[in-house]
Amino acid sequence: MFVLVGYATAHGSTRSIAERIGARLTERGNRVDVRPMDEVKDAGAYEAFVLGSAVHNQRWLPEASEFLHENQALFRERPVWAFSVGMPAALRGPWKRMGPREGPKITATLEKTARLRDHRLMSGVVGREQMSRAGHLVFRALGCRYGDYRDWAAVDGWADDIAGRLAAEGAPRPPSGAVREDRGGTR
Ligand SMILES: Cc1cc2nc3c(=O)[nH]c(=O)nc-3n(C[C@H](O)[C@H](O)[C@H](O)COP(=O)(O)O)c2cc1C
């Protein structure tokens, strides 16, 4: 399959995760472009999409939201997987409960413009240099810690699931009426 792994990043974590997913899908036999969503010229050229954005204030970055909006007809027809990169793993204390609530909230927004096969909220690198002074003070007051929270095993596992689904969907179907010998095999 010809797959776009499109991303929008402010500080690089989302790009690194997109590149990892792209490499994994390529290893599994797909033709893959990994590129920023605002540099994609012809979205219609791709057969499937894995789209990811950094999360700011519980939303995708504006260029990512625009890309979804502009191509919504396509994203209702072709397979789309989405990932959001935030900081649920950096949260501490009562704020830790925010993480599980943020994922479904973002999913609901994305589903207004795309029919998603799956959406994952992941954690990225959270650095002092990304924060305003006020943001830093709130972050520290909540007991949160800066760090690299990327979970590569989870990213690889998810990419492998996607590769499996693409392989199943891309495989030539037997002619209708044909009797399959391999009953119980892939659908
Ligand atoms: C201004 C700002 C707002 C943020 N808002 C959120 C948020 O609402 N939810 C969240 O989970 N992470 C939030 N983050 C954390 C980032 O999404 C996180 O650091 C992520 O790794 C950034 O990805 P990037 O390196 O691709 O830009 C915010 C970061 C910044 C700088």
PDBQT file of the ligand as one rigid body, heavy atoms in Angstrom, charges set to zero:
ROOT
HETATM    1  C1  LIG A 201       1.996  25.446  24.712  1.00  0.00    +0.000 C 
HETATM    2  C2  LIG A 201       1.915  23.980  24.998  1.00  0.00    +0.000 A 
HETATM    3  C3  LIG A 201       0.678  23.408  25.299  1.00  0.00    +0.000 A 
HETATM    4  C4  LIG A 201       0.583  22.037  25.557  1.00  0.00    +0.000 A 
HETATM    5  N1  LIG A 201      -0.652  21.503  25.820  1.00  0.00    +0.000 NA
HETATM    6  C5  LIG A 201      -0.752  20.158  26.035  1.00  0.00    +0.000 A 
HETATM    7  C6  LIG A 201      -2.035  19.573  26.286  1.00  0.00    +0.000 A 
HETATM    8  O1  LIG A 201      -3.071  20.224  26.313  1.00  0.00    +0.000 OA
HETATM    9  N2  LIG A 201      -2.080  18.235  26.503  1.00  0.00    +0.000 N 
HETATM   10  C7  LIG A 201      -0.959  17.438  26.499  1.00  0.00    +0.000 A 
HETATM   11  O2  LIG A 201      -1.071  16.225  26.718  1.00  0.00    +0.000 OA
HETATM   12  N3  LIG A 201       0.267  17.971  26.236  1.00  0.00    +0.000 NA
HETATM   13  C8  LIG A 201       0.402  19.294  26.023  1.00  0.00    +0.000 A 
HETATM   14  N4  LIG A 201       1.636  19.858  25.775  1.00  0.00    +0.000 N 
HETATM   15  C9  LIG A 201       2.819  18.970  25.777  1.00  0.00    +0.000 C 
HETATM   16  C10 LIG A 201       3.306  18.630  24.370  1.00  0.00    +0.000 C 
HETATM   17  O3  LIG A 201       2.273  18.193  23.548  1.00  0.00    +0.000 OA
HETATM   18  C11 LIG A 201       4.405  17.561  24.460  1.00  0.00    +0.000 C 
HETATM   19  O4  LIG A 201       5.520  18.173  25.034  1.00  0.00    +0.000 OA
HETATM   20  C12 LIG A 201       4.760  16.907  23.129  1.00  0.00    +0.000 C 
HETATM   21  O5  LIG A 201       5.847  16.036  23.353  1.00  0.00    +0.000 OA
HETATM   22  C13 LIG A 201       5.148  17.931  22.074  1.00  0.00    +0.000 C 
HETATM   23  O6  LIG A 201       5.312  17.311  20.830  1.00  0.00    +0.000 OA
HETATM   24  P1  LIG A 201       6.296  17.940  19.752  1.00  0.00    +0.000 P 
HETATM   25  O7  LIG A 201       7.712  17.764  20.310  1.00  0.00    +0.000 OA
HETATM   26  O8  LIG A 201       6.076  17.149  18.519  1.00  0.00    +0.000 OA
HETATM   27  O9  LIG A 201       5.951  19.376  19.591  1.00  0.00    +0.000 OA
HETATM   28  C14 LIG A 201       1.762  21.212  25.531  1.00  0.00    +0.000 A 
HETATM   29  C15 LIG A 201       2.995  21.816  25.234  1.00  0.00    +0.000 A 
HETATM   30  C16 LIG A 201       3.088  23.175  24.969  1.00  0.00    +0.000 A 
HETATM   31  C17 LIG A 201       4.429  23.758  24.637  1.00  0.00    +0.000 C 
ENDROOT
TORSDOF 0
